[in-house]
């Protein structure tokens, strides 16, 4: 549509569809054309205009190319939902594929290829066969792409009708765009096929190289990508191919440049002449440098690719390190990537320049960038032995500026430098010890503690320094605790005097008795037994010579690097991951299965799969299920359950999915919610429960009426937790005087009410013999507490501190008495309220617990009590303080049970 067509997107008319229908059947061409434009506009904004299918298809019989395009656009959109009506358009397609106008011939074939309906596919074959041999190159290149689309719909048909052979013939076409599209189609088919479909021979090689010079830029990308998979017979052929491709490096399109680089890198592996390789490296540098003057997004893609290239061929950009120096206005993601490449290109020749840059970066305002710059200085020191001393000088200068995060990052990298060059730079330890008070990050603390323990014999007051860390041992993260334990043992083995002896007792006691961390506890027991049985063996183990660490700037495994270099200029080279880790493809086989007749079968299979995966979470959208999973395992769709109650009580339940068998409820008696006196003899008892990590509604039906009852259905009104049934209610026929129980799986967040949270759950139950019964239940929070609610002590403290005081709510339970602490703790644990810690406050015991409800909302709980004395005080902190009343109701249930 042209720029003047915006008027078609707005209408003031009532009864729009009937009026459009009338206009589509008008005898005036202009009116019909305007009507189709209005239909396309409505379709574009999401209105359902599929009821006009027949009327729009009637407008296909026209000489007007614009109108024909609009009708074809409509057909592509609605053919799948109206396959029987789409057949009406087939005759016009076939007729258009023989039209004298090549644009119309190409349009017909393109549209038929886009309509993914099996019934139309068989009619597509003859027109496609003709168009592949058409006189006009525009029609041939369109038909080539159509073969790939047809292969995706029906691979067997493509092979049977010889379309693959026709595609291969098009590689010898005299039009370069036809060649490029044929290559693109064959490459697409190859990716989806289990057997070789497209193999370049020496004959096709020359055809592709000839077409490369004349086709469009995207055609060049297709051809270059295909050529990069060709393995030359010998070094001479590889040199010839590279010579023909090298001019593409000067192209203005970044994709062409990167595809040419990929192809040249692949062929360079076969070239034996060092002079040729050196010349090629020189030729590849300028185009790669030019990419860095583009927009930041293109720069980032180029940098990620360059990162891979310099790992294989660092000489390409060895003299161009200055182009990777960060500019003040570079986005942070570009700066970070440039830093990585600068480390990889750093050498003894350019290290002074690089260190000056890094030092400058360390005074920037972006904290993450500063940290990365400081760490880069350390990595350069580890990589270049002759430059290590200069790197350490820069780090010491940075420590002197006393910026907290710079000092901490410097200590982390100096620890690595000590490991790389043992007994070389230990003279700077005194300077590091001056910064002990500023350390508050776990990694920096752990690094400093490692340095103190490793060089305890050279530090006069090592025991005092370690003691300053030991004061907060229980609150430290596990990383720091482990390092403190090892450092204290090292100190004791190196200086077995009275001070270290007392320290080691305190540390070992803390690490074995007071901790919940199994790694820390196990390591402490091993040290304890080593020290008590054989101190000399302990020295051999703890003070053993450590292996020297190596440069990690080329982190990628060679095999992975090979695969990524073969995928330069694709998402794989940006993610630095092989394609199969983030792209799922279904390899097509030509054996026909029964499911081929049911193109929508996979969708229904997917919808039923959600129930088995975990009913407590809301169903995911269809897009979250990989296409491979949907197509590979088609399953029969369950029969939909009719919503018979919706019209009676106006409730919403959109999560009805069948469940195979009802389960019998077990446990204590359920509360009666509908007494027999109210329910004409039907008594219903029910309660929400949690079992095996899932929420169920446990129900018991008792029939005290004179007639048999059957056809039970249930529905829940909107509620604060969005509770809804995950399946139909499965209750057998109830004869008079009998009862039956069932467990109904529930889903959350399906049926949410607005307003503040409350514990009201309104339920409606219906059977075939009685009216709809309504009753109210009270939602207890106990079934919502999840099994993953336990927090580490440090995490608990950090979360408590991070939440504002306004999120803390308290309540007294004057009538609650805790007679036995162990029993109460067991009851709390059984309800997924996990014990964290205990402390004394005056004569009271203070207990701390953690819990979590779905969507990861944590509850941090403080319970204050005196054992055996009435009165319990509870305080909670949570990101959702509005849930406090419901929580306190649940807690009171536990305390009084």
Steps between C-alpha positions, in 0.01 A plus 500: 500500500612855439550770763149637430334174603497565878131591467421130456608434860224714651125460464194642669261250347285256691464146373831522320514139370162509314591832340841369390330192357273725296791712374707192407216386274456843342494528122749790515871406495615797710246423769612134511863609525424740788304226675795258477728769640261543795499122555882489500508798741257322736706179474819694576365640828383157610130495411354169384385546140516131406122500438567704184724227353272407207431863412870593501594194291246610237704820455801296377367504146652836411768648279590755768836391648459700823159344573633153420787548748257606773276199443802267505610658829155427647515142371839431660363618835173307505557192283603283796180575693284457186675220303180385324425849372865555403455230234270748320805713423704217343369547148590867508851416627554249219366747245718784638810279484458503119426874473699693237619741772804347682419698817160328524652156425754550780237638737277196448780252572627698798150514655430130443828422676401716799163327543592205721193287427551141385202507265649791307852353496416232245359764262821702537728239340416553131514882506825481700651259251419740217630804688835333576554487123339839427663734247501788746776492767277680754251213485779237522659660807158521674428134414838394646406637844156342467661153475655548845160599642336198337772271643415628848134405444548169317855373451391177333307686230802720417725197454243298304431783252871565436503857634841449662653414163336807345650715778846358439458577127429865592854529643615498136251776413636800311332745738698555823190573713344169397825326599504678838138405577561140393798484737293654782217248444736201487681617815166531682394153386836354605458636853165322532604174336667192645692417183733698272296715259740775394867425441723743309715338232785656301249560217244684718785683678594697190131581432459637852819705486387651169155586635658654813621807313163587348221420749357725772664533841270245669550262211875534561447411868314180403772399255787582738335300780467202264863536383625507861382138533703392195825320573759574231687207347844652566681820597506625141119477462455668840724790388300538175168508688631756749634718219152509339329579834745762635335795312185440711695630801461851357118474491290764677267242656631367834336159447687451171831597665456257793386218270809560280724495811341173612554341160865620479577375853365156412713478183812638677515177703600321176749761373860398575687807373583734793533797262149449365360465856684816613365698202146380567526604866608848384205519258245398765604763756365820331144371436474374859624837629245679278217306665588676828399838360138386451208532745554356852279197431702406190821573690394252768427224246834575328686494834349165600613356165846664528532347846482156335723593207789629715496179703582308183699766307625772742741632233208639295446788746827492695595849376150646530453497877436876508166460321378302802571783745168601659340831412323704766163460326521124427211303654608278790449176302742625231755608761493161673553317172787732401671427835486125431662545158768735636604232751523245219710735283724624785868420439843609630511749213177687582449434874602854605226651282249246622582559870461875457154440353399256775621742768289774344195270490545424871408861581172492301160532667348170386579257784467180293730639232757610761500152658549339159787741421680421829452128439634547146827640644535183707428277201770680299747440785418129500525482120825697454777408744731784396223756555385366838703749702358796306147365551555470877631859514179619334289294742684648801440850365131419472490366858640833620201693364296322774184445293333207671400285201830569318702387806291182535530407133879567513541264797309227312731522197819531710410169665498344149835668419653348818383158380645561152839625628561346845776654719543798266281793599420425866663828609172681426303304764550775759329750267207262456459451876443874541171463309347228722236732648353588159420141399129414497459277191526121543746441214734780617487379861570142391796616286653703785453212746669264251799738475529524882482121540735424211768743621434483876869444575587834332227704675589580863142559615330236283312360802357844585395561142318167478344554842337819372317289238410223749280731707233488230558136394136376540362787287756472218411343162616140451780612262657709779438236769679232296796729438517600869502136607787410266698817579472438877623142456794627289582758769491232773727266299749781428486661848380240754496750789233565763309765302448291185415197718208683658391633159500156343278366781249783453495462119467119504221523758313763294548305176381165638236581764354838409469468121242352264737501201607138426808607297634708790418233757667221299815703439520591871468133606775397255735770638410411859579130450819578307624734773409263784645183344801609293605869490780421253251348255286812549797714396551290187134542406426860600839654422561302181651689208224637282499475121575825320187645338505589131359772278126454450439767236445236228228320688330312217568134440669448155217276376237753602706780344510308169122465505445867583741616227300291254194700612642853480238763407222300670343520845729216605805726470328770709389263776829304483289184515451224240172538307350178639501646854244766415336388172281192486449351157285208399688293246256402227476140390311404188316207657136605533336443838135488594531840666573671165123520447453698823704818480345634820552186706821629649324804646253294698777268615680798637200632692453171684869480579479793740292305749758230547783750529370667813147606565590753768631748245288677239507342153770639275424643161546275202813689398681381814495141374781439250379424151702180507315375806166583344570333168699204623245363748146560382242381752123469473315804625276451805133576458422852624288517815187716454469799731142433612519718809632813333159615382335414831721685745707730278836360609817459299697177484743483210723223624283192449720209395418130557683304768519124464384363836358657817705447814353413838569760772669380817583663836286672768123556449416779258292799617135488387431791263155398367294318770241240391221720638590773250590277204177293483684202648834566326781578747834636371817521711810659347840654570806616304803276559854466365637165387823421307562867427152557355180663627181289505144565611410201714124433484265247663143460364236323716159419350229498770223561243259229370631519137832414332711804409738528202653745250684706760669821385682772694596862442686763704428871507785749448721509810817658637721209391342434162410144604322298232442133429768338285257233387139387517359371827509119487244355739325165433121467521396534867229255605284603800688451827847486337796741488799562273814709533729652237809716466450778245830644364508881507678766298596847623469853355232398248200658664631810678271745677579866545532684832697421817582130569248306709447137591150459350452218246152484344411160352211377286419128457239355267366152427239366259225457762525817712537876460838675523630508859711796614722499807796694639835357604786673678836497317782399732849607394648168621457310168670789316834479683743344251773242564778736385435760772810430712756783496867503598563699817699767313234528232233533772692785665561679170134472400380618843727805481407577139126515571377838638353519851162581346491138376514364858170395662457364856225316685456357851339162568412531870331159521775301325732286718810315377561212742754310293733689263604190302139403427417854387811515275398165344148631433644817345736294278212272393319816379814621313590769755874441537703566815795740443641596840426547870618758754430602860353840583467559875302192616334446162592274210500662157467268199549593135330319212476544126222402260409564139174501304463460119656768279795502743350734764706443820376526860763572769354410839608588855318312781558610863375280787566356844464120504190390698372858551192631311571772247693486175609804300561471127655752259534447126679684224396439140489687166120453521397625848136503390514118535572530876141438628469177298848393616420558869183287467717214367761543776232499770376167364848349547556650848165381633500153340 
